[in-house]
Amino acid sequence: MINTKRLLLAFVAAVVVDSIYGFAVFGVALHDFHAQYQTLLKPEGELNMVRIFLTGAVNMALISLFYALFARNRAARFTTGLLFGVLLGLIAGWVPQASNKLLFRDYPFYMVWAPAIFFEMVVAGAVNGLIYRE
């Protein structure tokens, strides 16, 4: 049975940590990299931050739910969360970026976004692993 109280707590923690991670990595650390591709990316002034936050919250809700299902009948702990995060990071980070690299000519984001998204998913899995218990 899914522990809804722990699931909600894990979701809230994942949203907070993911928002901080997203700001630190995509907003600050990769700011100069993104500035090089103004023809491909929207200018900062055109970004809808509320929509970005809500999209991240929906992503974290699904990740928390999928983690609860993944950890079902297992020992839900930090290492389980890390394993889940690594698997999810490969699916959500490396695979789509590798596909984009194969499909689009001169795709500049692969070597930067793939590891950033991979570690974002690892962190999300670890947060869920630390908090969620059945």
Residue pairs with C-beta under 8 A, 6 or more apart in sequence:
1 134
2 68
2 69
2 72
2 134
3 68
3 132
3 133
3 134
6 131
6 132
6 133
6 134
7 64
7 65
7 68
7 132
9 131
9 132
10 64
10 67
10 68
10 127
10 128
10 131
10 132
11 60
11 61
11 64
13 127
13 130
13 131
14 60
14 63
14 64
14 124
14 127
14 128
15 56
15 57
15 60
17 123
17 124
17 127
18 56
18 59
18 60
18 120
18 123
18 124
19 53
19 56
21 120
21 123
22 52
22 56
22 120
25 116
25 119
25 120
26 34
26 116
30 112
30 116
33 112
34 41
36 108
37 108
37 109
40 108
60 124
63 88
63 121
63 124
63 125
63 128
64 128
64 132
66 84
66 88
67 81
67 84
67 125
67 128
67 129
67 132
68 128
68 132
70 80
70 84
71 80
71 81
71 84
71 128
71 129
71 132
71 134
72 134
73 134
74 80
76 129
76 132
76 133
76 134
77 129
78 126
78 129
78 130
79 129
80 129
81 125
81 126
81 127
81 128
81 129
81 130
81 132
82 122
82 125
82 126
82 129
83 125
84 125
84 128
84 129
85 121
85 122
85 123
85 124
85 125
85 126
85 129
86 121
86 122
86 125
88 121
88 124
88 125
89 117
89 118
89 119
89 120
89 121
89 122
89 125
90 118
92 117
92 118
92 121
93 113
93 114
93 115
93 116
93 117
93 118
93 119
93 120
93 121
94 114
94 117
94 118
97 109
97 110
97 113
97 114
97 117
98 110
98 114
100 107
100 109
100 110
101 107
101 110
